[in-house]
Each structure stands twice: as C-alpha cells, then as structure tokens.
C-alpha cells in the first residue's frame, strides 16, 4: 500500500533544525536516524524523532488531509 503525506516546505524548514539536534546520522540502529511521520484520522500530521535519551515531537496542523498513514 502506497501512502503520500504532503507537508508545506515552510513547516519543514521550521521543524527539521530541531530534529537535527536530537537525531544522529551515526546511529547503530537505522530507526534512530529517521523521522517518524504519522497522519492521524483528524488530518493532523505529527513528526517524531529520538536518540533514546531525548525525544522531539512536532505537530503540523496545516498538512494535506487523507487516510491515516505512518512511515519513517
């Protein structure tokens, strides 16, 4: 099943610098070097990142609506 989640570029420019402070590119576990993107049934999109010691979450209210989806 193929899912597409479209986010405004301005939103990503705001969110990604904060994720860069937590997510390491030199992780032994590939999931720790990724951002988890979840679209909820109400249309909001949440971005999650972690290094197992710190957690960061960013909620996007103005994302495209669509079916619920989850991806890394």
Secondary structure, DSSP 8 states (H G I E B T S, - for coil): --------HHHHHHHHHHHHTT--SS-SSGGGGS-EEEE-TTS-EEEEEE-SS-EEEEEESSS---S-EEE-
